[in-house]
Amino acid sequence: MTQDRIKTIKEISYDYFRGTIAPEDTARLDIFLKDGKNAELFREWEKEWENTETPTYSQIVSFSRLSRRLHRSSVRKATYIGAAAAVAMAVAAILFTVNRPAPAAQEPKMHIVESGLKENTKVTLPDGTMVWLNSASRIMYSDSFSKDNRQVDLYGEAYFDVTKDERHPFTVRMGSSSITVKGTRFDVCAYEKESRVYAALLEGSIVFNTDCATMDIIPGEVVTFSKEDKSITKAPADVESWTSWMKGSINLCAVTYKDLFTRLSTVYGKEILFEPNKHSDKTINVVLNSSESLENVLDALCVLAPLEWTGSADGTITVCEKE
């Protein structure tokens, strides 16, 4: 019959640090610690254990319970064990705090409103601001949107009727540019694939911001921001015409051929390839009915400008300049 090996006092001490000491070993440890010299040795073993093992939460709880039991067993031992337990518990608590995974930061919930192809959508924001989205556009805002943080992200075109609040500005972000207002009516066109961002102010005041410049806009002005060269300009215009899309029109003023066909591609959901010969930057003013088919719109454009178009079997449309 094999006889069980008797644990050394150091092994019992390690069990104590882990919070797994057996009841029969507690008495042995109690007797051992009554000697002051042994208490110093116990502290050295404690440091060794701290350097080799990281306590788990269950070990910390067990350790605390055992410390209280040993603390009550004798007055002399209490003088040391109380201090030792306090030190050990402090170390254990620190280790537990350091090694415990930090709670994941709560991601703000985003609200997204989108409009479909050839569709306009209206949304009312929590502060009462009303927004109309043009075709293939979307707006995003977080659930933290409030009077203190009135910020939205726009992709596409939208008309804003902002609830007035002098103390809490309203911000529209469009990629690398933004608009700050306090209460006003304006239209913003910021389709991702187009080379320019436009903002037409109907009422109130806005500040158009980019990484390079800031410009104040007054009613009756349209600001144009070039994504390519980062230039920003403004000019008087018929700003009411910029909201004609709300009545089913496509009204584009001084738009380049490239941006025109990019817009039509977005609005109709069709791939349109523009192959310029000489006038890649030529601009055109167009007023089209968005209820018309894309084919009818292209036919009308070919009457207005020296253009021609062809369609392929896969649905791709190619537009070229006439020689």
Secondary structure, DSSP 8 states (H G I E B T S, - for coil): --------HHHHHHHHHHT---HHHHHHHHHHHTSHHHHHHHHHHHHHHHHH----HHHHHHHHHHHHHHHHH-HHHHHHHHHHHHHHHHHHHHHHHHHS---------EEEEE--TT--EEEE-TTS-EEEE-TT-EEEEETT-BTTBEEEEEEEEEEEE----TTS-EEEEETTEEEEESS-EEEEEE-TTSSEEEEEEEES-EEEEESS-EEEE-TTEEEEEETTT--EEEEE--GGGGGGGGGTEEEEEEEEHHHHHHHHHHHHT--EEEE-SS-TT-EEEEEEETTS-HHHHHHHHHHHSSEEEEE-TTS-EEEEE--
